[in-house]
Amino acid sequence: MQLAVEISLYPLKDQYLRPIQWFIGRLDAYPEIQRKTNGMSTQLCGDYDTIMALLATEMKAAHREWGKGVFVCKFIPGGVNLDHSE
């Protein structure tokens, strides 16, 4: 089963950009998922179990590395076309 996730990270610190870039860089270590990022969020698409496992791993790593931060996620089962522009 495919899954699409829109995720935003809001680090609770003044220097917020570095943790966001770090998190996105870690997502790129998963070649089996499709990632697209814009100024407001990052979208992931791929196998349901793969995405859920990587989110558990990488969100935990982000909290350990950077401390408190808020993740906001939207989940769409079945996936979506991340290249769709409308």
Secondary structure, DSSP 8 states (H G I E B T S, - for coil): -EEEEEEEEEESSS--HHHHHHHHHHHTT-TTSEEEE-SS-EEEEEEHHHHHHHHHHHHHHHHHHH--EEEEEEEEET---TT---
